[in-house]
Amino acid sequence: MKKLLLALIVVAIVFLIVSFFVPAKLTYQLSVASTQQNILTALQPKSWTKWESSVQKAWQKDSTSCHFGPDIDIPGKKIHITQVSPLLFVLEQTAHNHSDELGLMIVPNVPDPLHTSLVYSRVTNLFYKLFSFLEKPSFSITAVPELRTYLEDVPRFYGFPIQIRAVKDSLFVTKSANIPANELFTTLAATHKELEDYARQNSCKILNKNISFLPLDHDSLTVMVGLNIDKVITGDYSYNFKQLPSGLILATGRFEGRFSDRMAIYLAMQNYLKDHLLIKRAFPYETYRSSFPASDTSNIQMDLSYPVTPQ
């Protein structure tokens, strides 16, 4: 019995040693809540600083030492991307004369274009195929899960926190004016005070303050200042009462920064609506959690909301 047990132990040890030299291919599949186009964009070399950990850390440490062309060169490492076909890639990282490679295929989900499958494979050995928990993290192991995490993280991918929410404050009293662009800030302050006075005259509780913009020709614009109120009123020739139609939802992004920089969130929201198949049903409006801006350099806190419906 002891001889048999000893023989089995020897066989097991020999098998484990040999298993290090027997190649094995591992294939995985991940479902990603993102579009095919977004994945293709993220695989472009200059996008790697946003999601792949080694490139991201090197870029943050010293961007001048990172170079992006057909290959990604960072101190001590190089990532080479080969596009075999429109949806098939080979990704290879070389570091200290060691190469780590994986194959990646993008598989569109035709019934649901908002989700895409990533099928990827890598070569390891039989030992790590059997005992994968013992294998150290490497480029071929972590790259695709990192890509999925980035694509599904809305603030990281779009640059701003964005969410879909139900319409809560649907009643507005508004006033519009066509003005020269250089009169914007004085107009905002004066119109806001007029609206507050009008709302109080109608015994309305003021819930939020909003602005909506529509550019016109010759350096002018239409500006509509609005207040969310708590009840239905009649309005008049100067002050309009508006109510968002039922059945709408709001796609809302949050911005904090200089007033002159806020167009970045408009672009991010446009991309978000397109990616999530949402149709605009009314003009977007800015809801201010800070004071209205007094100049282009004013620091503001505001939410940009688009009334939308799904396609």
Secondary structure, DSSP 8 states (H G I E B T S, - for coil): -HHHHHHHHHHHHHHHHHHTTSEEEEEEEEEESS-HHHHHHHTSGGGGGGT-HHHHHHHHH-GGG-EESSEEEETTEEEEEEEEETTEEEEEEEETTEEEEEEEEEEE-TT-TT-EEEEEEEEEEHHHHH-GGGS---HHHHHHHHHHHHHH-HHHHHSS-EEEEE----EEEEEEEEEEGGGHHHHHHHHHHHHHHHHHHTT--EEEEEEEEEEETTTEEEEEEEEEESS-----SSSEEEE--TT-EEEEEEEEEEGGGTHHHHHHHHHHHHHTTEEE-S--EEEESS---SSTT-EEEEEEEEEEEE-
